[in-house]
Amino acid sequence: MEYRQLGGIRIPILSYGTGTFGGGTEFFKAWGNTQVGEATRLVDQCLDAGVNLFDTANVYSVGAAEQILGQAIEGRRDKLLLSTKATFPMSKEVNDFGSSRLFLLKACEESLRRLGTDHIDIYHMHGFDANTPVDETLKALDHLVSTGKVRYIACSNFSGWHLMKSLSVSERYGWSKYIAHQAYYSLLHRDYEWELMPLAIDQHIGTIVWSPLSSGKLSGKYRRGKPLPKDARVAQGGNPVIGVESDDERLYTIVETLDQISKETGKTVAQVSLNWLLQRPTVVNLIIGARNEEQLKENLGAIGWNLSVDQVKRLDQASETLPAYPYWHQRQFPMLNAAPRLYPSL
């Protein structure tokens, strides 16, 4: 297993996402319904492979995923890292969501209890709460760090200005800073490269990628001229990624290029998709999900090898889209260095 630096810790390049644990709501049933026995076996498989970072969230099956993960890791907390999140609604109660001091202190205590631990290694704000002053959120998070309940803080699904303002406020008051941004990024959707990647490069923020296979669309199951798989998360209403019909043609073009490279490398379409992400600037970790041990084994096959520069560029070409303004305008002047360099280390 390869490990990369994130803030003051080193984390594996793959982490295990537990959104499939619990199946507590109709939305999450489409992700999976893993219970404690299977979860324990999956944790065993991850640890054997060096995957010692486990990602969850309080909102996953309304706390059930955290609870199942806590039971699956019982007796071996010292062998792993835990990442969880708060912000999204946990009930219909008027204050049971957001990034206020009131909610965060309560949410953190509840996550600690469900996980059966006294600390969280990486605590993410799951989204940006525009109702709460940024300094209130960060002061509350700094309090959680100073009391030892949280080791590091991070954010997820922020825009560029959300993250930059947060970093500025932390610097101004000497509070704990976000060390990572958990963001959606894949061959199918490369919007992350327009602003968030340059920001992460400039501010030394590590990127943890969620849904790196775009809800399974880059797994090889979706192909031109074939019916959509009925047993997939997308068909069952569990897709967290907004899609439009115009994506389909791009998807099929990308998959056909993935097929070619799959034959060249002897790896699966999914493994090639994941390996491409691991060679992008700022990416320190991919969150992989699996409903069973066989799926997990395939995802683990994405590491220990690298695509060639030519193969990476072919995938870039197949997945390229016109950026939104002002990014298309900036890219007309490469001498100004506004866009990220995608091949510095290749």
KETITOR-390075 format. One record per residue (C-alpha): residue in one letter; x, y, z. Coordinates in steps of 0.25 Angstrom, whole numbers, plus 5000, padded with zeros to 4 digits. Example, Ala and Ser with C-alpha at 12.3 -4.5 7.8 and 13.67 -1.06 7.14 Angstrom:
<recs>
A504949825031;S505549965029;
</recs>
This chain:
<recs>
M500050005000;E500550144997;Y500350255007;R500250405004;Q500450525014;L499150595018;G499450705028;G500250635039;I499850495036;R500150395025;I498850325020;P498750215010;I498350254995;L497150164997;S496150175008;Y494850095010;G493550175010;T492350125018;G491150185011;T490750035008;F490650005023;G489250005029;G488250025017;G487450105027;T486750195017;E486150165003;F487350254997;F488450175005;K487750035002;A488150064987;W489650074992;G489549945000;N489049885013;T490349835019;Q490249785034;V491249765045;G491649625040;E492049655026;A492549795031;T493549725040;R494049635028;L494149755019;V494949835030;D495849705032;Q496149705017;C496449855017;L497449845028;D498149725022;A498349815009;G498849935017;V497550015016;N497450065030;L496650195027;F495150175028;D494150285024;T492750305028;A491750415032;N490650435042;V489650445031;Y489950315025;S488650235028;V488350335039;G489550285048;A489450135045;A490650135037;E491550195048;Q490950095058;I491249975049;L492650025046;G492850045061;Q492449905064;A493349855052;I494549915058;E494349885072;G495649845079;R496549905068;R496350055068;D497850075070;K498150005056;L497350105048;L496850245045;L495450295045;S494850405037;T493350445039;K492550565035;A491450665040;T490550775034;F489350705027;P488050685034;M487950575044;S486450595047;K485350695044;E485650765057;V485950915054;N487450915059;D487850775055;F488650815043;G489750915039;S491150955044;S490751045056;R491451025069;L490150965075;F489950855065;L491450825063;L491750795078;K490450705079;A490750635065;C492250605069;E491850545083;E490750465076;S491750415065;L492850375076;R491750295083;R491250225071;L492750195066;G493150145080;T494350235081;D494850355089;H495350435076;I495150455062;D496450465053;I495850545042;Y494550625044;H493950675031;M492850785029;H492050705019;G491550835012;F491650985014;D490651045023;A490351185018;N489451215030;T490551205040;P491751305041;V493051245037;D493751285049;E492651215058;T492851085051;L494351095051;K494451135066;A493551015069;L494450925061;D495650975068;H495050955081;L494850805077;V496250795073;S496850865086;T495950765095;G496550645088;K495250595082;V495650625067;R497050615062;Y496950685049;I495850765042;A495450765027;C494350805018;S493450745007;N492750794995;F493250934997;S493351044986;G494651114984;W494251234991;H493651155003;L494951085005;M495851205003;K495051285013;S495151175023;L496651165022;S496751315023;V495951325036;S496651205042;E498051275039;R497451405044;Y497151355058;G498151245059;W497151135059;S497250995053;K497150995038;Y496550895028;I497550805023;A496750735013;H495550755003;Q494750635001;A494150654987;Y493550594975;Y494450564963;S494550464952;L494750444938;L493350464935;H493250604942;R494550684943;D494050814948;Y494950794960;E496150834952;W495550974948;E495751044962;L495850944973;M497050874968;P497851004966;L497351054980;A497850924986;I499150934979;D499351074984;Q498951054999;H499450915000;I498150845002;G498050695000;T496850644992;I496050524996;V495250474985;W493750424987;S493050344976;P494350324968;L493550234958;S492350334957;S491350244964;G491850124956;K491750184942;L493250164940;S493250024945;G493049964931;K491549924933;Y491050044924;R491250024910;R490750084897;G489550014891;K489349924903;P488249944913;L488550014926;P488849914938;K487549894946;D488349854959;A489249974959;R489150094969;V488750194959;A487550104954;Q487150084969;G487050234972;G488350244980;N489150334971;P489850444978;V490350504965;I489450594957;G489450544942;V488850594929;E488650524916;S489750594909;D490650524919;D490350384912;E491150414899;R492350454907;L492250334916;Y492250234905;T493450304898;I494150304911;V493850154914;E494250114900;T495650184902;L495650114916;D495349984909;Q496650004900;I497550034911;S496949914919;K497449824909;E498749884908;T498949884923;G498249754927;K497449834937;T495949854938;V495249974933;A494950014948;Q496449994952;V496850084940;S495850194944;L496350194959;N497850184955;W497650314946;L497150384958;L498350344966;Q499250414956;R498550554957;P499150674965;T498650694979;V497950554980;V498450484993;N497350374994;L496150314987;I494950264995;I494550124990;G493250064993;A492849914992;R491649834995;N492449704996;E493849654997;E493949624982;Q493649774979;L494649814989;K495749724984;E495549784970;N495649924975;L496949884982;G497549844969;A497549994964;I498850014972;G500349964971;W500450004956;N500350134948;L499750164934;S500750224924;V500850374921;D500250334907;Q499050264913;V498750374923;K498750474912;R497850384904;L496850384915;D496950534917;Q496650554902;A495450454903;S494850524915;E495150674912;T494050774913;L493950924911;P494150994925;A493151094930;Y493551244929;P494551294933;Y495351164932;W495251154917;H495751294916;Q496951274925;R497351154918;Q497551234905;F498751294912;P499651174917;M500851264920;L500051324932;N500051184938;A498551194943;A498151054940;P498850934947;R499950854941;L499350714940;Y500650644936;P501750704945;S502150574951;L502050474939;
</recs>
